[in-house]
Amino acid sequence: MRVAGQRQRPIGQLLRGWRERRRLSQLELAIQAEISTRHLSFVETGRAMPSRDMVLRLAEHLDVPLRERNHLLLAAGYAPIYPRTPLDSPALAPVRAAVRQVLTAHEPYPAVAVDRCWHLVETNASIGVFTDGVAAPLLNPPVNALRLTLHPAGLAPRIVNLGEWRAHLLGRLRRQVALTGDPELAELYDELRGYPCDQPEPEIDLPGPGDVVVPLRIRDGDRELAFFSTVFAFGTPLDVTVAELSIESFFPLDEATADAMTSAGRRVGTGTVL
């Protein structure tokens, strides 16, 4: 998947690129941002330089991620305004505590926190159900959750419905690339697509008999476990690091899986901060 380089381009070209990515006409964006189409046209063609407030207003209506809003500001000659605070900074202690609370409270079921490129930030102790048997190099930091899942030396050989789950994950990543224009995610998408899969991969998510969500079905010894997942993100982020954090929590899809995960003899990990 190709994502055109954009960070060295003039501000007008960048804004036009985001507008086209969002499939908005100049008229539609101008109406939303309450500016004239003539002024927007002048900005996009470089005949007028936007103010800082104009850059931020257009970025808001174009739903540009915070990381890329900073790049837009730089391209227009302004300083970035959205901080990118290291996750281990004291300022983000409440965020780390919230992540840890959500992950721990979800036990005995697995849950992970990932950054924008799907690197594991933290896991709860129950993640061992997914990492059992995974090749050691895939567990060396930084651990990429998608690579760990779909790599032939990772979880993939244990996924009963690999074609379905792989198509689901690649679809999510493809939409993320379209939303953000992130070249790192585009490279990851191309890498994952190159992994082997001996099952049909549906182009769209279609329900099987009795399905209400896309399930993840894995082999665990002589039994099959089935999960579905939910995704949690921070609702009002003003920091790039916080905006790019998400938590994926896996729930049992049937009673047999719930019993297996709550049994005293289940195998678990130790919980990880990477």
C-alpha positions in Angstrom: 0.0 0.0 0.0 1.5 3.3 -1.1 1.1 6.5 0.9 2.5 9.5 -0.9 5.2 11.4 1.0 3.6 14.6 2.4 5.6 16.2 5.2 8.0 18.1 2.9 5.2 19.4 0.7 3.8 23.0 0.9 0.9 23.6 3.3 -1.6 24.1 0.5 -0.8 20.8 -1.1 -1.0 19.0 2.3 -4.4 20.5 3.1 -5.6 19.6 -0.4 -4.3 16.0 0.1 -6.2 15.7 3.4 -9.4 17.1 1.8 -9.2 14.6 -1.0 -8.5 11.8 1.4 -11.7 12.8 3.2 -13.5 13.0 -0.1 -14.7 16.5 0.4 -15.1 19.2 -2.3 -13.7 22.6 -1.7 -17.3 23.9 -1.3 -18.1 21.2 1.3 -15.0 22.0 3.4 -15.5 25.7 3.1 -19.0 25.5 4.3 -18.0 23.3 7.3 -15.1 25.6 8.2 -17.1 28.8 7.5 -14.7 30.3 5.1 -15.1 31.3 1.4 -14.3 28.7 -1.3 -12.1 31.4 -2.9 -9.9 31.7 0.1 -9.7 28.0 0.5 -8.7 27.7 -3.2 -6.0 30.4 -2.7 -4.6 28.5 0.3 -4.5 25.2 -1.5 -2.8 26.7 -4.6 -0.3 28.6 -2.5 -1.6 32.1 -3.4 -2.4 32.7 0.2 -0.8 31.6 3.4 -3.2 30.4 6.1 -3.0 31.8 9.7 -2.3 29.3 12.5 -5.9 29.4 13.5 -7.0 28.7 9.9 -4.6 25.6 9.8 -6.1 24.3 13.0 -9.7 25.0 11.9 -9.2 23.1 8.7 -7.4 20.3 10.4 -10.2 19.9 12.9 -12.9 19.7 10.1 -10.7 17.3 8.2 -10.2 15.1 11.3 -6.5 15.2 10.9 -4.7 13.2 13.7 -2.8 15.3 16.2 0.6 14.1 15.0 -0.2 15.3 11.5 -1.7 18.6 12.7 1.8 19.4 14.1 3.3 18.6 10.6 0.7 20.9 9.0 1.7 23.7 11.4 5.3 23.3 10.6 4.6 23.3 6.9 2.8 26.6 7.4 5.7 28.1 9.3 4.3 27.7 12.8 5.5 25.8 15.9 3.7 22.6 16.8 1.3 22.9 19.6 0.4 19.3 20.5 3.0 17.7 22.8 4.3 14.2 22.3 5.1 13.3 25.9 7.1 10.1 26.6 4.8 7.5 28.1 7.1 7.0 31.1 7.0 10.8 31.9 5.5 11.8 35.3 3.0 13.9 33.4 1.4 10.8 32.0 1.3 8.9 35.3 -2.5 9.2 35.4 -2.7 7.8 31.9 -0.5 4.8 32.7 -2.5 4.2 35.9 -5.8 4.2 33.9 -4.4 1.8 31.3 -3.1 -0.5 34.0 -6.4 -0.4 35.8 -8.4 -1.3 32.7 -6.0 -4.1 31.8 -5.9 -5.6 35.3 -9.6 -5.4 35.8 -10.2 -7.4 32.6 -8.4 -10.5 34.0 -8.8 -13.4 33.7 -9.4 -12.5 30.1 -6.5 -11.1 27.9 -6.1 -7.4 27.1 -3.4 -5.3 25.5 -2.5 -1.6 25.1 -0.9 -0.6 21.8 0.5 2.6 20.2 -0.2 3.9 16.8 2.0 1.3 15.1 0.5 -1.6 17.1 3.5 -2.0 19.3 2.6 -3.5 22.7 2.8 -0.9 25.4 1.4 -3.0 28.2 -0.5 -6.3 28.6 -2.3 -8.0 31.5 -1.3 -11.4 32.9 -3.8 -13.4 30.8 -2.0 -12.6 27.5 -0.1 -15.9 27.9 -3.1 -17.6 26.2 -2.0 -15.8 23.0 1.8 -16.0 23.4 2.2 -19.7 24.2 4.4 -21.2 21.6 5.3 -18.0 19.8 8.9 -17.8 18.5 11.1 -15.9 20.9 12.3 -13.2 18.4 8.7 -12.0 18.0 8.6 -11.4 21.8 11.6 -9.1 21.8 10.7 -5.5 22.4 9.2 -3.6 20.6 6.6 -6.3 20.2 4.2 -5.6 17.4 0.7 -7.1 18.1 -0.2 -7.6 14.5 3.1 -9.2 13.5 2.9 -11.5 16.6 -0.6 -12.5 15.6 -0.2 -13.1 11.8 3.4 -14.2 11.5 3.8 -17.9 10.7 6.0 -18.3 13.7 3.6 -16.4 15.9 0.0 -17.1 16.9 -1.1 -17.7 13.3 -0.7 -21.5 13.3 -3.0 -21.8 16.3 -5.8 -19.6 14.8 -8.6 -21.9 13.6 -10.2 -19.2 11.4 -6.9 -17.6 10.2 -8.3 -16.4 6.9 -11.2 -14.7 8.5 -9.3 -13.1 11.4 -6.4 -12.1 9.1 -8.8 -10.4 6.7 -10.4 -8.6 9.6 -7.1 -7.3 11.0 -5.8 -6.3 7.6 -9.1 -4.4 6.9 -8.7 -2.5 10.2 -5.1 -1.6 9.3 -6.0 -0.6 5.8 -8.7 1.8 7.1 -6.2 3.2 9.6 -3.7 3.9 6.8 -6.5 5.6 4.9 -7.4 7.7 7.9 -3.9 8.7 8.9 -1.8 8.6 5.7 1.0 7.1 7.9 3.8 5.6 5.8 5.0 3.3 8.7 1.5 1.7 8.9 1.5 1.3 5.1 4.8 -0.5 5.3 3.4 -2.7 8.1 0.4 -3.5 6.0 2.5 -4.6 3.0 4.6 -6.8 5.3 1.6 -8.5 6.9 0.0 -9.1 3.5 3.1 -11.0 2.5 2.7 -13.6 5.2 1.4 -17.0 4.1 -2.2 -18.0 4.7 -3.7 -21.3 3.5 -7.3 -20.3 4.1 -9.7 -18.2 2.0 -9.7 -14.5 3.1 -13.1 -12.8 2.7 -13.1 -9.4 1.2 -15.8 -8.2 3.7 -16.8 -9.4 7.2 -19.8 -11.7 6.8 -21.5 -13.4 9.7 -21.4 -17.2 9.9 -24.2 -19.2 11.6 -25.0 -17.6 14.9 -22.2 -15.0 14.6 -22.8 -11.5 15.8 -19.1 -10.4 15.8 -16.0 -11.5 14.0 -14.6 -14.2 16.3 -11.0 -15.1 17.1 -10.8 -18.9 17.4 -7.6 -20.4 18.6 -6.3 -23.9 19.5 -5.2 -24.3 23.1 -4.0 -27.8 23.6 -6.8 -30.2 22.7 -9.5 -27.5 23.0 -10.7 -24.5 21.0 -11.1 -21.1 22.6 -13.3 -18.4 21.0 -13.0 -14.6 21.7 -14.4 -11.3 20.5 -12.8 -7.9 21.2 -13.6 -4.4 22.1 -11.4 -1.3 21.6 -11.0 1.5 24.1 -9.4 4.9 23.3 -9.0 8.1 25.3 -11.9 10.4 24.5 -10.4 13.9 24.7 -6.7 13.6 24.0 -4.5 16.8 23.6 -1.2 14.9 23.6 0.0 12.9 20.6 1.1 9.9 22.7 -2.3 9.7 24.5 -4.2 10.2 21.2 -2.4 7.2 19.7 -3.0 4.8 22.6 -5.7 2.2 22.4 -6.7 -0.8 24.5 -8.1 -4.0 23.0 -9.9 -6.3 25.4 -10.8 -9.9 24.5 -14.0 -11.5 25.9 -15.0 -15.2 25.8 -17.5 -15.9 23.1 -18.9 -19.0 24.8 -19.1 -20.7 28.2 -16.4 -23.2 27.4 -13.9 -20.4 26.8 -14.9 -18.5 29.9 -14.5 -21.7 32.0 -11.1 -22.4 30.5 -9.9 -18.9 31.2 -11.2 -18.8 34.8 -10.0 -22.3 35.8 -7.3 -22.4 38.4 -4.9 -24.3 36.2 -5.0 -21.9 33.3 -1.6 -20.8 31.8 -1.0 -17.1 32.0 1.7 -14.6 31.4 3.1 -12.1 33.8 1.8 -8.9 32.4 4.2 -6.7 30.5 5.2 -3.1 30.3 7.4 -2.6 27.2 
